[in-house]
Amino acid sequence: MKAILRFRSLLPTVALLLIGYAAKAQQAAVPMPLDSLRARARQLAVAKQYPQAAARYATLARAEPHRSAQASAFYNAACYYALAGDTNQALRQLGAAQKAGYTNADHTRQDSDLNSLRAMPQFQALLKRMEQATARQANPEQVRFVTTDIDNFWRAYDHAARDPARRQQILEREYFGKASVGLEDYFDLKIRQVNRLVQKLDTTPAYYQAIRSNTLQIAAMKPQVLAGFRKLKELYPPARFADVYFVIGGFNSGGTATPNGLLIGADMRARSPEVPLHELSLWDRNNSGPLAEIPSIVAHEQIHFLQKNTAGASLLSGAINEGMADFLAELTTGQQPNARLQPYGDAHEKALWAEFKREMAGSNWGNWIANSDQETPDKPADLGYYVGYRICQAYYDAIPDKKQAVYDMLNIGDFPAFLQKSRYEQKLANR
């Protein structure tokens, strides 16, 4: 599997930024939308047209609006230049990736695409610089807790309220235009279009007005988050800890993880008794929570940051990865991030397993993960998290050495074998 699939998916952003690309001989340059450039780069990579893929990724890197996406594209360009045998260009692109913020030394060291560079002193020097840049990640006490995007959002929100006709431009300039690298990633991956946030603000005004004071208290929650990180370090000594960015979106995601850090949607974790919920959809209501849940949400994303077992796209792998994040979050914070799934899951566990088992080898997650359209008053969505949680719980219970159990989870190489070793199905049948 090539770097494009391993490192990061390049997802659509708000604008169709037009750039020029080299056309075939005898043809004039033709503008290509950014989304199309990304798609073409992926196509060339999948077709193993490495020189062309490398050149296209190098062009893409110069066109990407955000540093994280630039770093991804530079890194992919380095991989495909290396596969094409152009080691000088590969080193140049890898250096550009590092300057743009790419610091994943572990991935770079193990990436088979870069085998042709390993013996070169320049490659080893780049690895050393990456390691130095992330050395502080070994110490949870040095995690950065970034809440500046929340402050910028409310300033933009107030300005937009005074000038509603220009609210989209105001948010673009005063919120997204001042984004941390965490908000940049969150925008690329989750929000994607500024008008989506504007629409959410327009349809749920009472909710957003009411959560303001709660979101401004998040900065004071760092001690609770660090307590969970310390517990994780005890259970998994190799752990490295990502910076945590709190952002405000339009109920796009409660959290996600990127190479730059953990991105937490503060708008979904700011409920309190006085916050009105009548404007929210059923799924929004069921997936929003109080500030007290933030440590477990952050812990869930921290597990994703650590997972080395993201290969494969089967439903089984997806459910185990998500359930593992919930299980280890609960183990380290005492809170289950998706506790809302437990009552239904416990009451229907055998039936759920029978349904899940029929689909688990396939790549369609649509009935189990990120299926908010299937949320009903009687049955929650995202029950793949519950199934994965139970599998990981069974594995943890089956292994006497608990540190080894945690290590095994975070380094799964074979998901069906992990399931078999957990003996989850046998234990369930005997209940």
C-alpha positions, 0 to 999 in steps of 0.5 A: 500500500503506497504512501498516499493511502497510508499517510493521509487522505487528501480531502476536499476543501472549501474552495476550488483553487485553480492552478496550472498544470503541465499539459501534454506536448503541443498543448496549452496549460489548462487550469485544473481544480484542486480536487481534480489535481488530487484525484489525478495524483491518486490515479497515477499512483494507483496505476504505478506511474511513479514519475508522473505521480511524483511530479503531480504530488509536487505540484499539488503540494505547492497548491494546497492551502494548508500546511498539513495538506502540503506536508502530505503531498510533499511526502507522497511526492518523495515516496513516488520519486524514490520508487521511480529511482530519482533519489535526489528529488525524493530527498528534496521533497522529503525535506520540503515535507519536514519543513512543512510540518511532517515529523512522523519519523517512525512512519518514515523509517519503516516506509518501504517506498523509501528503501532506496534512500535508507543508506544515504546520509541526507535521509538519516539527517532528515530522520534525526530532525524529525525525531528531534521535533517530536521528542517532547511527545514522549512526555505527556506533561509537554502536550500543548492544549490549544484553545485559541480557535475557540476565542477567535470563533467567538470574536468572529461570531460577534462581528458576524452578528453585527454584520449578518450580510457578510457573516460568511466572509467574516468567518473566513477572515476572522476565524478560518483565516487565523486558524491553528494547524489543528483547525486547518486540518479540521476544516479540510477533513470535516467542515470543508465549506464555510457555508456549512458552518454558516447554515448550522449557525443559522438553524441552531442559533439558540444552541450556539448562543447558550454554549459560549460560556461553557466552551470558554471553560475548556482551557481549564480542563487540561489537568483532567486530560493529563491525568488520563495521559499519565495513566496511558503512559503507565499502561503503554510506555512507548506512547507519544502524545499529540497536542490537543486542539479545540475548535468549533464547527457545525456538529461536524465531528466530536473529534478526530486525529491527524499527524498534527494533533487531536482535534476536538469539536468543542461545539459538541462537548459543551452541553449543560442543563440550561442549553436548549436542544430543541433545534438539534436533530436526534443524532445531534442531541444524542451525540452532544455531551457535557464538558465533563466528558472531554477527557474521555473524548480526548483519550479516544482520539489519542488512541487513534493517534497511537494506533499502528493497525490502520491497514485494511478497510474491513468492517472488522478492522474499523470496528475494532479500531473504534471500539479499542479507542473507547475501551482504552479511553475508559481504562485511562479516564474512567469514562466510556466515550460512547456509553450511550450505546451500552444499554441497547448493545447489552440488550441485543448483543447476540443479535448484533453479533450475528448481523455484524459477523455477516458483514465484518469481512467486507468493506462496507461500514455503512450500517455500523460506523458513521451511519447517523442517518440510521439513528432512531429513538429506539436504536442508536447509530454507530453500533460498530463501536459497541461491537469493537469495544466488546471484542477489545474488552474480551481480549483484555480480559483474556490476557493476564499481562495487561500491559501486553494486552494494551500493546497488542491492541495498539499493534494489531497485525491481523484483525481476524486473528485478534478476534479469534484470540479474544474468544469473544464469540465463544464467551458470548455464546456461553452467556 
